[in-house]
Amino acid sequence: MNSIGSVAVIGLGYIGLPTAAILATNGIRVVGVDINRSTVEAVNRGEVPFAEPDLSVYVTGAVGQGNLSASTETPESRAYIVAVPTPFKLDKSPDLSYIDAAARGIAPKLKGGELIILESTSPPGATQHLGEYLVELRPDLSLTGDNGRARLHLAHCPERVLPGRVMIELVTNDRIVGGITSEAALLAKELYEVFCQGEIHITDAATAEMAKLVENSYRDVNIAFANELSMICDQLDLNVWELIRLANHHPRVEILRPGPGVGGHCIAVDPWFIVDAAPEKSILIRAAREVNDAKPKHVVQKTLDCVKHEKVESITIFGLTFKPDIDDLRESPALEIAYEIARAVHSLPITIVEPHIEALPEQLRGYANLSLMKKYVPAESDLALFLVKHTQFQEMLKDEVQWAETIDACGLFANTTPLKNSRG
């Protein structure tokens, strides 16, 4: 690691902070950079501004050892890891503005010879774009070392971790490292070998970018099949959970479970980067995205039909996060569903049970009929709508709590005897 030295991690979110902490825990001097001053202050106190198992232990230890600090200003460093958001625009094309902003912070600090790794999930060509933008900002530097100009080393290393298991999977999962040059790839590999126990696979930058998009698009397509089945079963009055359980007894069939939609920053976003890169060829990938994007609307309509036909006068919604047992609301279909229901039936009292957040998110705060509970207390409620399969909710079922009507959009009852009043 002597050839790398210090590392600056740009972006202290769900990927940047764990990466910074695990590097620092392994003896690397790391400065984390974030535009959010409260995040910077929290990290410098040894605190974590979001929930992720075991992360606080790493952050507290690394800060205490003096290997991790945070700043709103980009420092000089021998290596930079860019872990900033890469959302899509209204037309579903990639928004690289956060990457460009990171480049503007890095450029004045460069002297030549630095390793710059783009870890943000990105469309093919984003690493090359970052490199060219840096050279545009610093024409005294080069990506090739031509005309005697000092060289920059650009690489892409996409994260491949699961929220809730980030600190485990950062260490154990294989990594893909793609360099604009072979030297850049080898330098990036050397850095990740500090903590990565999995195999590190070397390729070019564009292939590494595409690999991450393909991984998430594969999952999106398979989830879309399950979600489409659930909507077909609703129309045919069949129990989708029983159907999938039976079909999966075939030795070469493994259908995933349907849900209320697809959330998070990866699966709900990444396929659109492929569609944008090759729109005429991405027929299946686009269709899967459209199916999964439509699923929340289907759940909303099913709920409103139940309210209308079953004379529902109160609703309890279970879960707002995009997956179980985390506090992450990014692209959450459950949050979208809760918002649309609140907007449609604002005269009914609606209780939201979400154990992993402290307050209702901004888009739900304007509804006086909404209330938030961190733990469900049995009460009179005509309709229970299950959107997230939190462990707490699974434990609650052992008490055989009943509601007049139940809509299970997340498979909470999939392994139990279906309730007579339960809708899949």
Wavefront OBJ file of the C-alpha trace (Angstrom):
o trace
v 0.000 0.000 0.000
v 2.986 2.342 0.157
v 2.352 3.346 -3.446
v -1.138 4.598 -2.504
v -0.717 6.282 0.881
v -3.697 8.356 2.001
v -7.226 8.002 0.630
v -10.021 10.558 0.326
v -13.533 9.148 0.023
v -15.913 11.596 -1.655
v -19.453 11.009 -0.404
v -20.216 9.592 3.058
v -23.464 7.827 2.292
v -24.496 4.186 2.453
v -21.402 3.064 0.497
v -18.838 5.826 0.999
v -18.825 5.807 4.795
v -18.519 2.000 5.160
v -15.697 2.019 2.588
v -13.910 4.839 4.389
v -14.343 3.124 7.753
v -13.075 -0.268 6.639
v -10.030 1.232 4.915
v -9.245 3.257 8.036
v -9.711 0.219 10.261
v -7.061 -1.503 8.164
v -4.508 1.212 8.869
v -5.035 3.583 5.933
v -5.288 7.299 6.667
v -8.709 8.290 5.302
v -10.496 11.615 4.986
v -14.185 11.380 4.183
v -15.723 14.291 2.285
v -19.388 15.230 2.259
v -21.368 18.388 1.506
v -23.687 17.664 4.446
v -22.137 19.386 7.443
v -24.183 17.373 9.952
v -22.845 14.135 8.435
v -19.278 15.432 8.691
v -19.768 16.480 12.310
v -21.338 13.119 13.194
v -18.444 11.156 11.685
v -15.883 13.316 13.472
v -17.654 12.460 16.731
v -17.364 8.797 15.821
v -21.081 8.519 15.097
v -22.984 7.067 12.131
v -25.772 9.181 10.580
v -27.784 6.178 9.329
v -28.507 2.610 10.387
v -26.193 -0.171 9.222
v -25.253 -3.131 11.450
v -21.679 -2.999 12.822
v -20.792 0.228 10.977
v -20.743 2.280 14.182
v -18.117 -0.062 15.648
v -15.829 0.523 12.657
v -16.392 4.291 12.572
v -15.906 4.760 16.302
v -12.751 2.660 16.270
v -11.244 4.308 13.184
v -11.920 7.834 14.464
v -10.515 6.910 17.851
v -7.340 5.564 16.235
v -6.938 8.807 14.302
v -7.188 7.074 10.919
v -10.591 8.484 9.928
v -11.760 12.074 9.833
v -14.353 13.959 7.804
v -14.482 17.328 6.090
v -16.638 19.401 3.773
v -13.485 20.266 1.807
v -11.646 17.893 -0.525
v -8.064 17.345 0.679
v -4.891 16.494 -1.182
v -4.531 12.723 -1.326
v -2.732 10.015 -3.263
v -6.012 8.197 -3.961
v -9.634 9.281 -4.294
v -12.727 7.091 -4.146
v -15.823 8.789 -5.541
v -18.991 7.354 -3.984
v -21.630 9.968 -4.780
v -25.240 9.484 -5.960
v -25.967 8.737 -9.614
v -29.739 9.177 -10.009
v -31.614 9.413 -13.280
v -33.349 12.449 -14.732
v -37.048 12.747 -15.538
v -36.397 11.225 -18.966
v -34.620 8.256 -17.269
v -31.195 9.300 -18.576
v -28.282 9.232 -16.095
v -27.580 12.309 -14.000
v -23.795 12.647 -13.679
v -23.905 16.037 -11.991
v -22.771 14.645 -8.627
v -19.762 13.007 -10.295
v -18.929 16.292 -12.006
v -19.207 18.134 -8.685
v -16.809 15.634 -7.099
v -14.376 16.210 -9.978
v -14.478 19.974 -9.416
v -13.512 19.395 -5.795
v -10.706 16.983 -6.661
v -9.152 18.802 -9.634
v -7.425 21.675 -7.756
v -5.754 19.194 -5.405
v -4.112 17.038 -8.066
v -0.374 16.976 -8.703
v -0.187 13.981 -11.015
v 0.104 10.264 -10.379
v -3.065 10.027 -8.264
v -5.425 7.065 -8.398
v -9.076 8.103 -8.822
v -11.683 5.366 -8.440
v -15.315 5.867 -9.367
v -17.319 3.572 -7.098
v -20.728 5.096 -7.849
v -22.942 2.852 -9.968
v -22.591 4.422 -13.393
v -23.509 4.031 -17.067
v -20.850 2.745 -19.472
v -18.373 5.521 -20.166
v -18.819 7.382 -16.874
v -15.274 6.660 -15.670
v -13.860 7.886 -18.964
v -16.096 10.954 -18.628
v -14.750 11.614 -15.130
v -11.174 11.340 -16.362
v -11.729 13.603 -19.334
v -13.506 16.181 -17.171
v -10.608 16.211 -14.712
v -8.163 16.767 -17.569
v -10.402 19.516 -18.924
v -10.232 21.197 -15.521
v -6.496 20.517 -15.275
v -5.005 20.617 -18.808
v -1.521 20.254 -17.308
v -2.455 16.632 -16.506
v -3.227 13.678 -18.768
v -4.823 10.236 -18.826
v -2.038 8.881 -21.045
v 1.085 10.708 -19.949
v 1.545 12.274 -23.394
v 3.551 15.434 -24.103
v 5.325 15.146 -20.781
v 2.191 15.830 -18.761
v 1.775 14.035 -15.425
v -0.635 11.109 -15.594
v -3.850 10.363 -13.698
v -4.999 6.788 -13.075
v -8.758 6.286 -13.467
v -10.603 3.099 -12.500
v -14.086 1.872 -11.716
v -14.896 -0.502 -8.850
v -18.652 -0.880 -8.347
v -20.005 -1.763 -4.915
v -21.800 -5.121 -4.643
v -23.154 -5.085 -1.103
v -26.554 -5.638 0.464
v -27.907 -3.037 2.907
v -27.967 -4.642 6.320
v -24.876 -6.727 5.478
v -22.567 -4.053 4.114
v -19.711 -4.495 6.590
v -19.667 -8.250 5.998
v -19.983 -8.171 2.223
v -17.408 -5.409 1.732
v -14.882 -7.934 3.000
v -16.203 -11.247 1.681
v -17.671 -10.461 -1.754
v -15.660 -10.653 -4.964
v -14.946 -7.279 -6.559
v -14.668 -6.145 -10.169
v -12.019 -3.532 -10.955
v -11.955 -1.881 -14.358
v -9.258 0.556 -15.357
v -8.991 3.050 -18.176
v -5.490 1.572 -18.362
v -4.122 -1.722 -17.052
v -1.869 0.203 -14.665
v -4.867 1.991 -13.159
v -6.667 -1.322 -12.687
v -3.671 -2.830 -10.893
v -3.344 0.187 -8.616
v -7.041 -0.032 -7.718
v -6.713 -3.768 -7.102
v -3.827 -3.089 -4.733
v -5.976 -0.658 -2.753
v -8.965 -2.992 -2.412
v -6.715 -5.882 -1.408
v -6.194 -4.020 1.874
v -9.589 -5.297 3.080
v -11.219 -7.451 0.375
v -10.914 -11.196 1.006
v -12.903 -12.112 -2.087
v -11.349 -12.465 -5.521
v -10.690 -9.208 -7.371
v -11.414 -9.491 -11.094
v -9.659 -7.073 -13.438
v -11.204 -5.755 -16.651
v -11.617 -2.440 -18.478
v -13.619 0.418 -16.979
v -16.650 0.250 -19.289
v -17.067 -3.502 -18.763
v -16.865 -3.028 -14.993
v -19.553 -0.344 -15.216
v -21.784 -2.570 -17.326
v -21.249 -5.579 -15.049
v -22.884 -3.824 -12.096
v -25.818 -2.715 -14.231
v -26.260 -6.245 -15.576
v -26.231 -7.762 -12.087
v -29.062 -5.523 -10.942
v -30.976 -5.768 -14.216
v -30.902 -9.569 -13.959
v -32.537 -9.312 -10.564
v -35.013 -6.706 -11.798
v -36.158 -8.931 -14.668
v -36.701 -11.890 -12.354
v -38.564 -9.772 -9.790
v -40.735 -8.400 -12.607
v -41.788 -11.943 -13.543
v -42.900 -12.567 -9.956
v -44.665 -9.202 -9.731
v -46.461 -9.776 -13.022
v -47.583 -13.183 -11.759
v -48.995 -11.541 -8.630
v -51.081 -9.139 -10.700
v -52.311 -11.963 -12.941
v -53.264 -13.988 -9.846
v -55.222 -11.034 -8.495
v -57.257 -10.987 -11.690
v -57.795 -14.761 -11.627
v -58.467 -14.848 -7.861
v -55.516 -17.164 -7.165
v -53.079 -17.184 -4.247
v -49.758 -16.171 -5.815
v -47.710 -17.395 -2.833
v -49.171 -20.890 -3.083
v -48.731 -20.856 -6.848
v -45.040 -19.928 -6.651
v -44.408 -22.431 -3.856
v -45.798 -25.236 -5.996
v -44.043 -24.140 -9.206
v -40.715 -23.953 -7.383
v -40.898 -27.678 -6.651
v -39.780 -28.168 -10.244
v -36.016 -28.886 -10.124
v -35.195 -26.164 -12.665
v -37.625 -23.455 -11.532
v -36.849 -20.831 -8.873
v -39.367 -17.992 -9.058
v -38.657 -15.081 -6.742
v -41.256 -13.670 -4.388
v -43.323 -10.706 -5.536
v -43.463 -7.490 -3.557
v -45.049 -4.037 -3.618
v -42.506 -2.900 -6.218
v -38.748 -2.478 -6.346
v -36.856 0.118 -4.333
v -33.397 1.223 -3.343
v -30.833 3.125 -5.336
v -29.625 0.106 -7.352
v -32.261 -2.222 -8.790
v -34.828 0.537 -9.278
v -32.330 2.751 -11.106
v -29.544 0.781 -12.793
v -31.587 -0.903 -15.566
v -32.506 2.533 -16.924
v -28.792 3.201 -17.528
v -28.681 0.197 -19.877
v -31.914 1.290 -21.576
v -30.454 4.782 -22.069
v -27.227 3.338 -23.512
v -28.976 1.004 -25.992
v -32.686 1.930 -26.155
v -33.562 -0.053 -29.267
v -32.063 -3.288 -27.928
v -33.150 -3.120 -24.275
v -36.665 -4.458 -24.848
v -36.870 -6.979 -22.003
v -34.998 -4.792 -19.520
v -37.319 -1.846 -20.226
v -40.420 -4.036 -19.928
v -39.271 -5.407 -16.561
v -38.679 -1.896 -15.264
v -42.155 -0.842 -16.389
v -43.757 -3.864 -14.678
v -41.977 -3.157 -11.406
v -42.697 0.564 -11.605
v -46.396 -0.251 -12.105
v -46.673 -2.591 -9.107
v -47.119 0.161 -6.457
v -50.060 1.565 -8.435
v -51.587 -1.923 -8.488
v -51.277 -2.211 -4.696
v -52.784 1.245 -4.241
v -55.762 0.394 -6.450
v -56.321 -2.912 -4.646
v -56.312 -1.046 -1.339
v -58.748 1.596 -2.561
v -61.074 -1.105 -3.936
v -61.027 -2.777 -0.517
v -61.770 0.540 1.203
v -64.719 1.099 -1.111
v -66.282 -2.360 -1.171
v -65.573 -3.539 2.382
v -66.545 -0.291 4.114
v -63.102 0.221 5.596
v -62.962 3.122 8.056
v -59.377 2.812 9.317
v -56.090 1.525 7.867
v -52.818 0.338 9.351
v -49.853 0.330 6.948
v -46.921 -1.871 7.954
v -43.534 -0.690 6.648
v -42.149 2.249 4.670
v -38.530 1.293 3.882
v -37.483 -0.236 0.576
v -36.468 -3.573 2.148
v -36.752 -5.319 5.527
v -34.904 -4.304 8.690
v -33.195 -1.124 7.452
v -34.011 2.600 7.645
v -33.412 3.344 3.944
v -36.329 5.025 2.145
v -34.605 5.573 -1.221
v -36.944 4.792 -4.131
v -39.163 2.893 -1.681
v -42.356 1.531 -3.269
v -43.880 1.280 0.222
v -43.401 5.011 0.727
v -44.963 5.713 -2.675
v -47.933 3.497 -1.821
v -48.457 5.116 1.580
v -48.369 8.572 0.012
v -50.900 7.710 -2.712
v -53.283 6.086 -0.215
v -53.041 9.046 2.157
v -53.746 11.385 -0.747
v -56.737 9.338 -1.931
v -58.449 8.661 1.426
v -57.417 11.649 3.514
v -60.668 11.402 5.505
v -59.710 8.035 7.053
v -57.349 7.600 10.005
v -54.172 5.862 8.823
v -51.563 4.466 11.187
v -48.112 3.687 9.791
v -45.995 1.184 11.685
v -42.303 1.565 10.821
v -39.828 0.521 13.524
v -36.732 1.818 11.736
v -37.455 5.544 11.380
v -38.016 8.276 13.953
v -40.425 10.552 12.061
v -42.606 10.482 8.987
v -40.716 11.496 5.835
v -41.330 14.916 4.373
v -43.890 13.883 1.740
v -46.176 12.370 4.406
v -46.028 15.156 6.990
v -48.783 17.248 5.447
v -51.507 14.680 6.184
v -53.243 15.180 9.510
v -54.851 11.732 9.328
v -51.437 9.987 9.445
v -49.674 8.830 12.582
v -46.406 6.900 13.042
v -45.753 4.068 15.481
v -42.421 2.291 15.915
v -44.125 -0.798 17.336
v -47.599 -2.098 16.591
v -50.035 -1.970 19.471
v -53.141 -4.084 18.774
v -56.018 -1.725 18.111
v -59.194 -1.496 16.123
v -58.249 -1.281 12.442
v -60.403 -2.407 9.566
v -57.576 -2.986 7.079
v -53.971 -4.080 7.583
v -51.718 -3.416 4.585
v -48.330 -5.169 4.765
v -45.672 -3.587 2.554
v -42.325 -4.541 4.156
v -41.420 -7.887 5.713
v -39.691 -6.533 8.819
v -38.617 -9.117 11.392
v -40.760 -7.330 13.976
v -43.855 -7.936 11.874
v -43.037 -11.619 11.471
v -42.694 -11.917 15.245
v -46.030 -10.133 15.674
v -47.831 -12.853 13.698
v -47.021 -15.363 16.437
v -49.595 -13.548 18.560
v -52.256 -14.340 15.941
v -53.331 -10.732 15.557
v -56.363 -10.424 13.277
v -57.842 -7.625 11.204
v -61.133 -7.373 9.350
v -59.269 -7.184 6.034
v -55.626 -7.907 5.211
v -53.609 -7.129 2.089
v -50.225 -8.860 2.036
v -48.040 -7.219 -0.624
v -44.711 -8.475 0.751
v -45.276 -12.174 1.445
v -45.520 -11.929 5.218
v -48.135 -14.691 5.237
v -46.540 -16.701 2.420
v -45.392 -19.505 4.731
v -48.550 -19.587 6.852
v -52.046 -20.816 6.252
v -53.662 -18.056 4.183
v -56.175 -16.009 6.135
v -59.708 -16.154 4.823
v -59.786 -12.353 4.707
v -56.276 -12.009 3.269
v -55.586 -10.670 -0.207
v -52.219 -11.496 -1.782
l 1 2 3 4 5 6 7 8 9 10 11 12 13 14 15 16 17 18 19 20 21 22 23 24 25 26 27 28 29 30 31 32 33 34 35 36 37 38 39 40 41 42 43 44 45 46 47 48 49 50 51 52 53 54 55 56 57 58 59 60 61 62 63 64 65 66 67 68 69 70 71 72 73 74 75 76 77 78 79 80 81 82 83 84 85 86 87 88 89 90 91 92 93 94 95 96 97 98 99 100 101 102 103 104 105 106 107 108 109 110 111 112 113 114 115 116 117 118 119 120 121 122 123 124 125 126 127 128 129 130 131 132 133 134 135 136 137 138 139 140 141 142 143 144 145 146 147 148 149 150 151 152 153 154 155 156 157 158 159 160 161 162 163 164 165 166 167 168 169 170 171 172 173 174 175 176 177 178 179 180 181 182 183 184 185 186 187 188 189 190 191 192 193 194 195 196 197 198 199 200 201 202 203 204 205 206 207 208 209 210 211 212 213 214 215 216 217 218 219 220 221 222 223 224 225 226 227 228 229 230 231 232 233 234 235 236 237 238 239 240 241 242 243 244 245 246 247 248 249 250 251 252 253 254 255 256 257 258 259 260 261 262 263 264 265 266 267 268 269 270 271 272 273 274 275 276 277 278 279 280 281 282 283 284 285 286 287 288 289 290 291 292 293 294 295 296 297 298 299 300 301 302 303 304 305 306 307 308 309 310 311 312 313 314 315 316 317 318 319 320 321 322 323 324 325 326 327 328 329 330 331 332 333 334 335 336 337 338 339 340 341 342 343 344 345 346 347 348 349 350 351 352 353 354 355 356 357 358 359 360 361 362 363 364 365 366 367 368 369 370 371 372 373 374 375 376 377 378 379 380 381 382 383 384 385 386 387 388 389 390 391 392 393 394 395 396 397 398 399 400 401 402 403 404 405 406 407 408 409 410 411 412 413 414 415 416 417 418 419 420 421 422 423 424
